[in-house]
Every structure is written in C-alpha cells, then in structure tokens.
Amino acid sequence: MILYTTVPQDLIFQEDADCYQKQRVVQLNGVSLLVNGTGENDWTIVRVLSTNPNHYLLESFVPGQKIPYISDCL
C-alpha cells in the first residue's frame, strides 16, 4: 500500500499501546497538561489540553519541556 499524504508518518503508524501507559493528564497551575513519565523525578509535556488560548502562549508549558514530578498535581 502506498500513501500519498502530507500527514506525518508517526500519526498514521502509531506506536504500541504500552507507550501510552506512561502518559497522564495533570493539572499544573490551573492548566491541564498531558505528560509522559520519563523517569522517577520528572515528566515531559506532550500536549496542552486547556481551552484557554493564552495557556498555549506560556513558555512554561511548551511541549517537550521537562517538569518535576509533583504527586499532588494529579
């Protein structure tokens, strides 16, 4: 099968389901974030889930940025 598309390959051929088990939705400073657990002490921001457009402009919530693990922000 040949796909002629501009959609990135990783969106078409997604990873295994076990990769998503490390992800979690957290609230940090009133902003909903989808984070991926990269270790015991930090998370990496995957996506901002807020409906407020101003939250997407904050430099502290850029996808790919590491944030410290805080157990009470769940």
C-alpha positions in Angstrom: 0.0 0.0 0.0 1.3 3.5 -0.9 0.1 6.6 0.9 0.5 9.9 -0.8 -0.2 12.3 2.1 1.3 15.3 3.9 0.3 13.8 7.3 3.4 12.9 9.3 4.3 9.2 9.3 4.0 8.9 13.1 0.4 10.0 13.1 -0.5 7.3 10.6 1.5 4.5 12.0 1.1 5.0 15.7 3.2 3.3 18.4 2.2 0.4 20.6 -0.4 0.9 23.3 2.3 0.3 26.1 3.8 3.6 25.2 0.6 5.4 26.2 0.5 3.8 29.7 3.2 6.2 30.9 1.1 9.2 29.9 -1.1 11.0 32.4 -3.3 14.1 32.5 -2.3 16.5 35.2 -3.3 20.0 36.4 -0.4 22.3 36.9 -1.1 25.9 38.0 -4.7 25.6 36.7 -3.6 24.3 33.2 -4.5 20.8 32.0 -1.5 19.0 30.6 -0.8 15.6 29.0 2.5 14.5 30.3 4.7 11.4 29.7 6.7 9.9 32.6 10.3 9.8 31.6 11.8 8.8 34.9 11.1 8.8 38.6 11.7 12.6 39.1 10.3 14.3 36.0 7.7 14.4 33.3 7.8 15.6 29.7 4.9 17.8 28.5 3.3 16.1 25.5 0.3 18.4 24.9 -1.5 21.3 26.5 -5.2 20.4 26.9 -6.6 23.7 28.0 -9.3 25.6 26.2 -7.8 28.9 27.1 -5.7 30.2 24.2 -3.4 32.2 26.5 -2.2 28.9 28.1 -0.6 27.9 24.7 1.5 31.1 24.8 3.1 30.4 28.2 6.7 29.5 27.9 6.5 27.2 31.0 4.1 24.8 29.2 5.9 24.2 25.9 5.6 20.6 24.6 8.8 18.7 25.1 9.8 20.7 28.2 10.5 18.7 31.4 8.7 19.4 34.6 9.4 18.0 38.0 7.2 15.2 39.4 4.7 16.6 41.8 2.3 14.0 43.3 -0.4 16.4 44.4 -1.0 17.9 40.9 -2.9 14.9 39.7 
